[in-house]
Amino acid sequence: MEHTLKILGKASSINVRKVLWTCEELGIAYEREDWGSGFASTHSPEFLRFNPNAQVPVIIDEAGVLWESNTICRYLVGKHHHHHSELLPTEPATRARVEQWMDWQATELNPSWRYPFMALVRKDPEFQDPHSLEVGIRGWNQKMGILEHQLATTKAYVAGPRFTLADIVIGLSVNRWLMTPIERPDYPAVDEYFKRLAQHPGFLKHCCNGLP
């Protein structure tokens, strides 16, 4: 008998929402526990034994414990690939293009929003330097310009004509960019892309749900 997937992390976390949206696409049942700021501390010994980085999400199933949101999403699709291989294709080159954009989200796009998001949404007093904010916004918009060019090329989804895991992680990033009060360039391909995502289960519930 298959164990119920357990997800540790508050539902408002952008990285937890990657996992929740993936579960929605896959039709996976799960139990979620609130961990993170405002809830149980991720710095507690109980949580640190699951993830020494004190970050959500963490998942627990019959195979053990796993952390890092993009890795969790890949794992879940791999485990249920017999019905949903289009989310993470098995053909090496096609799969690599999906993973390329997932890695870009984690290593390039994600760091670019940190200062503006912390300053304008979280209103953290340590992120209120006007020059650093201006530089941060410019850098964030520049990364989104890379996405605009890619979407103008594919005219569909990030990695090509089909919806994949890359669209879950990047769709949430686009949502954050649209919901943060900054001046944004006109990126029509990004706007059309965000509307296109509404065709997929989990978008309204976990992406376009009023949370940045």
ZAMARGU-4260 file (C-alpha; in steps of 0.2 Angstrom, whole numbers, plus 5000, padded with zeros to 4 digits):
<rodrens>
0) 5000/5000/5000 | 5007/5017/4995 | 5010/5029/5009 | 5002/5046/5009 | 5014/5060/5003
5) 5018/5072/5017 | 5023/5090/5013 | 5031/5101/5026 | 5029/5120/5022 | 5016/5134/5023
10) 5005/5135/5008 | 5010/5154/5005 | 5028/5149/5001 | 5032/5151/4983 | 5043/5135/4983
15) 5029/5125/4993 | 5017/5130/4979 | 5028/5123/4966 | 5025/5106/4974 | 5007/5109/4977
20) 5004/5113/4959 | 5014/5098/4953 | 5003/5087/4965 | 4988/5095/4957 | 4994/5091/4939
25) 4998/5073/4944 | 4982/5070/4955 | 4993/5065/4970 | 4984/5065/4987 | 4995/5073/5001
30) 4995/5079/5019 | 5003/5096/5022 | 5009/5103/5038 | 5012/5122/5041 | 5031/5126/5044
35) 5040/5142/5041 | 5038/5160/5047 | 5022/5163/5056 | 5021/5144/5060 | 5032/5130/5067
40) 5050/5136/5066 | 5061/5128/5052 | 5076/5131/5064 | 5069/5118/5077 | 5079/5102/5080
45) 5063/5093/5074 | 5064/5101/5057 | 5083/5102/5055 | 5084/5083/5055 | 5074/5083/5039
50) 5082/5098/5031 | 5098/5106/5038 | 5096/5121/5027 | 5080/5126/5037 | 5070/5129/5021
55) 5053/5123/5015 | 5047/5113/5007 | 5052/5095/5013 | 5042/5080/5007 | 5042/5063/5016
60) 5035/5047/5008 | 5039/5028/5009 | 5056/5032/5000 | 5062/5044/5014 | 5064/5063/5015
65) 5068/5075/5001 | 5071/5094/5000 | 5074/5107/4986 | 5058/5112/4978 | 5063/5109/4960
70) 5071/5092/4964 | 5055/5087/4973 | 5044/5091/4958 | 5056/5081/4947 | 5055/5066/4959
75) 5036/5067/4959 | 5034/5067/4941 | 5047/5053/4939 | 5037/5043/4952 | 5021/5045/4942
80) 5028/5046/4925 | 5017/5033/4918 | 5003/5045/4916 | 5012/5062/4915 | 5028/5060/4905
85) 5024/5076/4896 | 5028/5086/4912 | 5046/5080/4911 | 5050/5071/4895 | 5061/5055/4895
90) 5070/5059/4878 | 5087/5067/4884 | 5087/5083/4874 | 5069/5087/4877 | 5071/5084/4895
95) 5087/5094/4896 | 5078/5109/4889 | 5064/5108/4903 | 5078/5106/4916 | 5088/5120/4909
100) 5074/5132/4912 | 5070/5125/4929 | 5088/5127/4934 | 5088/5145/4926 | 5073/5149/4937
105) 5082/5143/4953 | 5100/5150/4949 | 5096/5166/4939 | 5078/5172/4940 | 5075/5168/4958
110) 5090/5178/4965 | 5086/5193/4954 | 5070/5197/4964 | 5076/5195/4981 | 5080/5214/4985
115) 5064/5221/4977 | 5053/5208/4984 | 5060/5210/5002 | 5059/5229/5001 | 5042/5231/4993
120) 5032/5216/4998 | 5040/5210/5014 | 5044/5228/5019 | 5060/5222/5027 | 5069/5236/5035
125) 5086/5229/5030 | 5081/5231/5011 | 5077/5249/5010 | 5092/5257/5001 | 5085/5266/4986
130) 5100/5263/4975 | 5100/5244/4979 | 5081/5244/4975 | 5083/5252/4959 | 5098/5240/4954
135) 5087/5225/4960 | 5072/5230/4949 | 5082/5233/4934 | 5091/5216/4936 | 5074/5208/4939
140) 5066/5216/4923 | 5082/5211/4913 | 5080/5192/4918 | 5061/5193/4914 | 5067/5200/4897
145) 5076/5184/4894 | 5060/5175/4897 | 5050/5187/4886 | 5062/5183/4871 | 5060/5164/4874
150) 5041/5165/4875 | 5041/5176/4859 | 5051/5162/4851 | 5041/5147/4857 | 5024/5156/4856
155) 5018/5143/4869 | 5027/5137/4884 | 5044/5140/4891 | 5053/5124/4885 | 5043/5122/4869
160) 5025/5119/4863 | 5019/5109/4878 | 5016/5113/4896 | 5030/5105/4907 | 5037/5107/4925
165) 5047/5122/4919 | 5030/5131/4917 | 5025/5127/4935 | 5041/5134/4943 | 5042/5149/4931
170) 5024/5152/4931 | 5025/5156/4949 | 5040/5167/4946 | 5030/5177/4933 | 5015/5179/4946
175) 5028/5186/4959 | 5034/5198/4946 | 5017/5204/4941 | 5011/5206/4959 | 5026/5216/4966
180) 5023/5235/4964 | 5037/5239/4952 | 5038/5247/4935 | 5038/5234/4922 | 5043/5234/4904
185) 5029/5229/4892 | 5032/5211/4889 | 5017/5205/4878 | 5023/5187/4877 | 5024/5185/4896
190) 5007/5192/4897 | 5000/5180/4885 | 5009/5166/4893 | 5002/5170/4910 | 4984/5169/4902
195) 4989/5152/4894 | 4993/5145/4911 | 4975/5147/4916 | 4971/5132/4906 | 4980/5120/4918
200) 4974/5112/4934 | 4982/5120/4949 | 4985/5138/4942 | 4971/5147/4950 | 4973/5137/4966
205) 4992/5138/4968 | 4998/5152/4957 | 4986/5165/4952 | 4978/5164/4970 | 4982/5182/4977
210) 4999/5177/4984 | 5015/5184/4977
</rodrens>
